[in-house]
């Protein structure tokens, strides 16, 4: 006679997957809109030549005001200094991240800057060196090497038809219309977006450690993004007075799609989407599953904008990167008689961790 336990387990898994389907659709749509905003911002910066720092600062101001209005961190239970002070410091990290991210977007293009955001998985290697056992080291180092190989391929232009080495036919017309995104760069230029990706993962780790509840996380994020706006203010003023924009009148074409989409989908909406994915779907940013979603969105946007894009080359780069992320953020199964220390990588709350460890 068949036991009822397997049947009940199957029913529970099916019901869970059905409940998560709408959330997964929302997660895909949210990431697609965010990636669309990145491509729109890159096109705007390439055509208009606006200052990256000033443009990002102009987007951060209304975004921080909206977060403060929505979350009202000054109301409710008072936040402790042990939460507010790290959040303010995290705002400085966020400001530096946005500066490097914007510079990397303008120099490397949207495809490379999006994939470089997953470089935060290297924090998994650092966590093993500091807290892990020696058995984890070679597995994590192998993942780090795979990630570096992927970024090296991207720097050589493997994601473009022009520079993908296996391509047998090269259209001269496409070569003439090739923009900055199709040009081979080098690991020196890729260092900027990679550093931005590491800073992005670091600010997420700090936010997880500081916040204890979901409501506190949102209130502290309002403080963090406001602090980042304050840190960006002197940089934007310096760039406006002494930078490349000092000799011209700075005039943004408000409201443009690049400006509005960066505020709504690139800063505000994506924060709530990431919270839903992390808390309800147990899906963190630096994970292979998240990379699969982003990769699908990138392919759609590359064909929409008709760029110099090589699908086989992109699949090779993203596959190697996904393998590296999997190895760099993977944790050994926790033994029942020997609990393991938590990993501080961006993939700490992946599926291999118990649900109780997820932030609520």
Legacy VTK file of the C-alpha trace (Angstrom):
# vtk DataFile Version 3.0
C-alpha trace
ASCII
DATASET POLYDATA
POINTS 360 float
0.000 0.000 0.000
1.404 3.360 -0.972
2.086 5.737 1.867
0.187 9.025 2.009
3.318 11.020 2.915
4.778 11.134 -0.632
1.378 12.171 -1.997
1.011 14.939 0.548
4.549 16.116 -0.147
3.825 16.237 -3.890
0.636 18.203 -3.280
2.440 20.667 -1.050
5.203 21.172 -3.610
2.652 21.710 -6.390
0.637 24.180 -4.339
3.824 26.041 -3.417
4.897 26.256 -7.057
1.438 27.514 -8.053
1.545 30.200 -5.380
5.014 31.265 -6.471
4.187 31.469 -10.186
2.706 35.014 -10.022
5.688 36.161 -7.965
8.078 34.662 -10.493
6.269 36.502 -13.292
6.524 39.756 -11.338
10.221 39.101 -10.761
10.863 38.548 -14.482
8.874 41.645 -15.475
10.631 43.777 -12.856
14.084 42.699 -14.029
13.100 43.184 -17.656
11.970 46.757 -16.972
15.142 47.473 -15.028
17.354 46.131 -17.831
15.302 48.119 -20.337
15.994 51.252 -18.306
19.734 50.460 -18.406
19.718 50.201 -22.200
17.723 53.427 -22.443
20.145 55.189 -20.107
23.138 53.977 -22.121
21.580 55.222 -25.350
20.804 58.579 -23.743
24.304 59.028 -22.344
25.882 58.030 -25.650
23.774 60.411 -27.720
23.436 63.402 -25.382
26.838 63.263 -23.701
25.465 64.191 -20.274
27.603 63.885 -17.174
27.135 60.468 -15.569
27.471 61.717 -11.989
25.075 64.633 -12.477
22.496 62.460 -14.245
22.593 59.791 -11.525
22.379 62.438 -8.806
19.356 63.984 -10.516
17.727 60.529 -10.469
18.646 59.850 -6.844
17.029 63.035 -5.524
13.404 62.196 -6.463
13.988 58.515 -5.675
15.177 59.306 -2.136
12.215 61.645 -1.605
9.783 58.930 -2.695
11.433 56.354 -0.432
11.237 58.742 2.523
7.564 59.470 1.834
6.689 55.790 1.432
8.680 54.416 4.384
8.720 57.378 6.844
11.712 56.098 8.862
11.128 58.756 11.532
7.794 57.183 12.527
7.078 53.997 14.426
9.535 52.235 16.669
12.773 54.241 16.908
15.726 52.797 15.056
18.857 52.134 17.088
22.228 53.716 16.393
23.584 50.259 15.575
21.174 50.259 12.627
21.223 53.890 11.512
25.003 54.401 11.525
25.787 51.351 9.329
22.954 52.403 7.017
24.512 55.845 6.604
27.898 54.241 5.937
26.179 51.906 3.495
24.896 55.025 1.741
28.482 56.042 1.058
29.142 52.605 -0.432
26.001 52.951 -2.542
27.108 56.374 -3.804
30.505 55.002 -4.839
28.765 52.049 -6.464
26.538 54.298 -8.563
29.492 56.406 -9.685
31.497 53.354 -10.789
28.392 51.746 -12.256
27.605 54.829 -14.357
31.203 55.172 -15.538
31.296 51.483 -16.428
27.983 51.700 -18.279
29.192 54.583 -20.435
32.538 52.951 -21.244
31.634 49.244 -21.441
27.995 49.182 -22.483
24.876 47.683 -20.868
25.624 44.011 -21.548
28.977 44.064 -19.787
27.814 46.251 -16.882
24.830 43.970 -16.185
26.927 40.797 -16.164
29.651 42.512 -14.119
27.080 43.137 -11.369
27.337 39.433 -10.545
30.985 39.873 -9.615
29.795 40.251 -6.030
29.904 36.464 -5.800
33.628 36.810 -5.101
32.615 37.675 -1.542
31.871 33.975 -1.195
35.548 33.218 -1.724
36.494 35.827 0.857
34.026 34.369 3.353
35.624 30.920 3.043
39.107 32.320 3.536
37.945 34.099 6.700
35.339 31.766 8.187
35.156 28.550 6.185
36.914 25.231 6.256
39.793 24.299 3.991
37.592 21.868 2.090
35.696 24.802 0.607
38.682 26.768 -0.640
39.480 25.046 -3.921
35.845 24.873 -4.946
35.418 28.595 -4.324
38.710 29.491 -5.993
37.661 27.455 -9.039
34.449 29.472 -9.204
36.454 32.688 -8.948
38.701 31.588 -11.832
35.645 30.753 -13.962
34.174 34.190 -13.278
37.433 35.893 -14.256
37.561 33.821 -17.456
34.026 34.929 -18.304
34.868 38.594 -17.740
38.007 38.153 -19.849
35.928 36.759 -22.709
33.541 39.700 -22.366
36.447 42.156 -22.460
37.601 40.559 -25.728
34.176 41.139 -27.258
33.001 37.542 -27.415
29.404 38.719 -26.957
29.595 40.577 -30.295
29.379 39.189 -33.823
32.401 41.212 -34.869
34.875 39.842 -32.340
33.453 36.416 -31.549
36.303 34.086 -32.682
34.078 31.305 -34.046
32.131 33.604 -36.360
32.708 32.703 -39.999
30.820 35.574 -41.638
31.366 39.221 -40.747
29.119 41.807 -42.304
31.034 44.941 -43.223
27.919 47.074 -42.932
27.425 45.940 -39.378
31.080 46.662 -38.629
30.682 50.225 -39.839
27.617 50.781 -37.635
29.233 49.120 -34.617
29.028 51.353 -31.538
31.196 51.467 -28.428
29.583 48.321 -27.090
31.094 46.248 -29.881
34.671 47.364 -29.385
37.086 45.093 -27.541
38.158 46.601 -24.265
40.433 44.770 -21.858
40.494 43.719 -18.250
41.642 47.204 -17.261
38.403 48.738 -18.508
36.388 45.842 -17.069
37.846 46.549 -13.618
35.451 49.477 -13.133
32.172 47.530 -13.598
33.613 44.561 -11.670
34.415 46.854 -8.732
30.876 48.247 -8.964
29.465 44.713 -8.801
31.508 43.909 -5.688
30.333 47.120 -4.003
26.735 46.275 -4.904
27.052 42.886 -3.204
28.732 44.461 -0.179
25.905 46.945 0.374
23.370 44.102 0.150
25.279 42.105 2.768
25.439 45.111 5.102
21.709 45.747 4.620
20.936 42.126 5.565
23.073 42.266 8.681
21.612 45.564 9.892
17.903 44.895 9.298
16.062 42.317 11.367
12.591 42.560 9.845
11.208 43.377 6.438
9.676 46.640 7.635
12.968 47.720 9.174
14.759 46.819 5.954
12.551 49.220 4.006
12.939 52.007 6.527
16.698 51.572 6.630
16.858 51.511 2.844
15.197 54.934 2.784
17.971 56.180 5.083
20.619 54.479 2.948
19.488 55.952 -0.359
19.062 59.400 1.190
22.570 59.154 2.583
23.848 58.096 -0.850
22.181 61.155 -2.384
23.920 63.397 0.136
27.274 61.760 -0.650
26.686 62.271 -4.374
25.827 65.967 -3.984
29.406 67.318 -3.658
30.583 65.013 -6.469
27.830 66.278 -8.752
28.598 69.920 -7.894
32.305 69.342 -8.507
31.570 67.720 -11.856
29.209 70.571 -12.786
31.755 73.289 -11.937
35.134 71.746 -12.755
34.230 68.669 -14.781
33.524 68.063 -18.417
30.157 69.802 -18.175
31.578 73.066 -16.838
31.866 74.693 -20.252
28.288 74.026 -21.348
24.857 74.659 -19.966
23.648 71.478 -18.324
20.118 70.877 -19.569
18.465 67.497 -19.223
15.492 66.790 -21.420
12.950 66.175 -18.680
10.925 64.104 -18.689
12.687 61.573 -20.898
12.173 57.809 -20.864
15.771 57.264 -19.784
15.308 59.591 -16.813
11.905 58.311 -15.688
12.727 54.627 -16.214
15.977 54.959 -14.247
14.093 56.428 -11.285
11.071 54.137 -11.347
12.511 50.808 -12.503
16.252 51.180 -11.959
16.113 52.486 -8.370
12.650 52.230 -6.778
10.746 49.326 -8.308
13.719 46.958 -8.415
14.223 47.293 -4.646
10.777 45.861 -3.929
11.206 43.229 -6.646
14.461 42.035 -5.080
12.772 41.907 -1.666
9.972 39.744 -3.041
12.438 37.439 -4.777
14.604 37.080 -1.680
11.845 36.629 0.886
9.201 34.702 -1.038
11.141 32.955 -3.800
14.392 32.475 -1.835
16.230 33.935 -4.824
19.125 36.308 -4.216
20.845 38.564 -6.733
24.189 36.795 -7.186
22.808 33.390 -8.053
22.704 31.341 -11.279
18.890 31.474 -11.391
18.909 35.256 -11.205
21.561 35.311 -13.934
19.318 33.174 -16.151
16.498 35.705 -15.833
18.840 38.600 -16.557
20.396 36.731 -19.484
17.013 36.192 -21.118
16.166 39.877 -20.711
19.541 40.873 -22.174
18.966 38.716 -25.260
15.581 40.356 -25.863
16.996 43.866 -25.443
19.977 43.171 -27.698
17.671 42.155 -30.538
15.316 45.052 -29.821
18.096 47.630 -30.047
19.720 45.780 -33.000
23.223 45.904 -31.572
26.325 44.003 -32.618
25.362 40.889 -30.660
26.537 37.281 -30.846
24.124 34.861 -29.218
26.589 31.901 -29.098
29.304 34.103 -27.636
26.943 35.537 -25.039
25.731 32.066 -24.058
29.321 30.918 -23.586
30.216 33.931 -21.428
27.038 33.747 -19.343
27.326 29.960 -18.906
30.908 30.209 -17.659
29.877 33.077 -15.382
26.901 31.086 -14.057
29.151 28.112 -13.313
31.590 30.380 -11.497
28.798 31.952 -9.453
27.447 28.515 -8.540
30.830 27.326 -7.333
31.733 30.590 -5.575
28.447 30.865 -3.660
27.747 27.168 -3.014
27.702 25.914 0.554
28.281 22.387 1.763
25.233 20.653 3.146
24.884 21.423 6.815
25.355 18.298 8.882
22.840 17.678 11.581
25.479 17.167 14.251
27.841 19.965 13.166
26.328 23.372 12.294
28.372 25.485 9.890
29.018 29.226 10.080
27.006 31.424 7.754
28.483 32.535 4.487
28.712 36.286 3.970
28.585 36.068 0.198
25.738 37.515 -1.799
24.461 33.983 -2.218
24.176 33.272 1.499
20.407 32.876 1.383
20.244 30.583 -1.615
18.149 27.453 -1.725
20.733 25.435 0.162
20.065 27.436 3.316
17.065 26.801 5.554
14.058 29.028 5.103
14.260 30.160 8.717
17.493 31.982 7.958
15.802 34.149 5.372
15.037 37.733 6.371
11.374 38.186 7.087
LINES 1 361
360 0 1 2 3 4 5 6 7 8 9 10 11 12 13 14 15 16 17 18 19 20 21 22 23 24 25 26 27 28 29 30 31 32 33 34 35 36 37 38 39 40 41 42 43 44 45 46 47 48 49 50 51 52 53 54 55 56 57 58 59 60 61 62 63 64 65 66 67 68 69 70 71 72 73 74 75 76 77 78 79 80 81 82 83 84 85 86 87 88 89 90 91 92 93 94 95 96 97 98 99 100 101 102 103 104 105 106 107 108 109 110 111 112 113 114 115 116 117 118 119 120 121 122 123 124 125 126 127 128 129 130 131 132 133 134 135 136 137 138 139 140 141 142 143 144 145 146 147 148 149 150 151 152 153 154 155 156 157 158 159 160 161 162 163 164 165 166 167 168 169 170 171 172 173 174 175 176 177 178 179 180 181 182 183 184 185 186 187 188 189 190 191 192 193 194 195 196 197 198 199 200 201 202 203 204 205 206 207 208 209 210 211 212 213 214 215 216 217 218 219 220 221 222 223 224 225 226 227 228 229 230 231 232 233 234 235 236 237 238 239 240 241 242 243 244 245 246 247 248 249 250 251 252 253 254 255 256 257 258 259 260 261 262 263 264 265 266 267 268 269 270 271 272 273 274 275 276 277 278 279 280 281 282 283 284 285 286 287 288 289 290 291 292 293 294 295 296 297 298 299 300 301 302 303 304 305 306 307 308 309 310 311 312 313 314 315 316 317 318 319 320 321 322 323 324 325 326 327 328 329 330 331 332 333 334 335 336 337 338 339 340 341 342 343 344 345 346 347 348 349 350 351 352 353 354 355 356 357 358 359
